[in-house]
């Protein structure tokens, strides 16, 4: 599990490549799943299964709205 922090060192969330086989799961700092990158299909999906793009873009879902 890899921690993702902002430039001030505040925890934004975690990237977990052990939660699912062939996938990387992004969890926010509270532990809720915010996105899943499916490696075989090269797609990023929301927890409800909706595809939001191609490639690994899960870290973008850990950045808070400004």
ZILINLIN-V493831 format. One record per residue. N is the residue number from 1. RES is the residue in one letter. D_CENTER is the distance of its C-alpha to the mean C-alpha in Angstrom with 2 decimals. Layout:
n res d_center
N RES D_CENTER
N RES D_CENTER
This chain:
n res d_center
1 X 11.26
2 X 10.58
3 X 10.91
4 X 9.82
5 X 12.95
6 X 14.75
7 X 18.12
8 X 19.96
9 X 18.18
10 X 16.59
11 X 13.54
12 X 10.54
13 X 8.22
14 X 7.30
15 X 5.71
16 X 7.94
17 X 9.79
18 X 12.62
19 X 11.59
20 X 12.39
21 X 14.65
22 X 13.72
23 X 9.99
24 X 6.86
25 X 4.93
26 X 2.37
27 X 5.77
28 X 7.91
29 X 11.17
30 X 12.91
31 X 10.92
32 X 10.01
33 X 7.26
34 X 5.90
35 X 4.46
36 X 5.58
37 X 7.01
38 X 10.64
39 X 12.56
40 X 16.06
41 X 15.72
42 X 13.55
43 X 11.77
44 X 8.53
45 X 9.14
46 X 8.97
47 X 9.91
48 X 13.45
49 X 13.26
50 X 13.88
51 X 13.07
52 X 11.99
53 X 12.68
54 X 13.50
55 X 11.92
56 X 8.60
57 X 7.49
58 X 3.71
59 X 5.17
60 X 7.56
61 X 6.20
62 X 6.71
63 X 10.15
64 X 12.78
65 X 15.24
66 X 18.45
